[in-house]
């Protein structure tokens, strides 16, 4: 009976440790991000961050690489063609 209790305690501790070092860290990371977005100050910080990122993007000469621009152009032409087929 004594061995069963020791093995059970060891198994429970092992499961708790494995949970804390794997899944627990990820859950805490995401829950802290969610908590910052739900507070008033967290939302203000996020808005400031978004504004800074938009300003950086606006100040760039090019948003896309030439390859990405060609790919998007082909994609938009294909969508335009499909829309025109549906309308006709």
N, C-alpha and C positions, 0 to 999 in steps of 0.2 A: 504494500500500500504506500509505503514511504517513497519508493522509486516512482510510482505513478504520479504522486504529488510533485516531486522534483522535476520530472519530465514535463508535466503540464505547465508548471511555472516557467521552466526554460522555454517551452514552445510559445507561450503567451508573450514572454519578453522578446523572443526572437521576432515574432510577428510584429510587435509594436515597434521595434527598432527598424525593421525592414520598411515598414510603412512610413515612419518618420523620415528616413533617409532617402526615400524614393518618391512616393506619391505625395507625402505630406509637404515636402518643400515646394513642389509645383503648385499645389493647392494654395499654400500660403502666399506664393508669389502672385498668383492671379487674384486672390481675394484682396491683397493689399492694393493692387491696381484698381480693382473695382471700388474699394473703399475711398481711394483718392478721387475717383470720378463722381462719387455720390455726395461728397462734401462740397460746400460752396467754394471754398478756397481751391480745392482740387480742380473743379471745373474752370475756375479763373486761370489757373496755371496751364491747363490744357488749351484753353483759348489763346493764351499768350504764345504757347508753343506752336499752335497751328498758324498763327499770324506770322511768326518768325519763319516757319517753313514756307509759307506762301510767298513771303518777301524774298527769300532765297531763290525760289523758283522763278519769280518774276524777273529778278536781276540776272538770270542766266541768259546767255546768247541763244542757246538751243536747249529745248526740253528733251528732245529725242536724238538718238544717234541716227545717221542716214539709213542704216539697215532697218531700224525700228520704224522710221517714217515710211519707208517703202512698204513694209509689211502692213502697217496700219492703212496705208493708202489702198492696197489691194483688198484688204478686208472691207473697208468702207465701200469700195466700188462694188464688191460682191453683194453686200447688204443692199445697196442702192438698186442693183439689178433685180434682186429678189423682191424688193418693195414695188418696183415698177411692174414686175410680172403679176403681182397680186392685184394691183390697181387696174390692170388692163383686162 
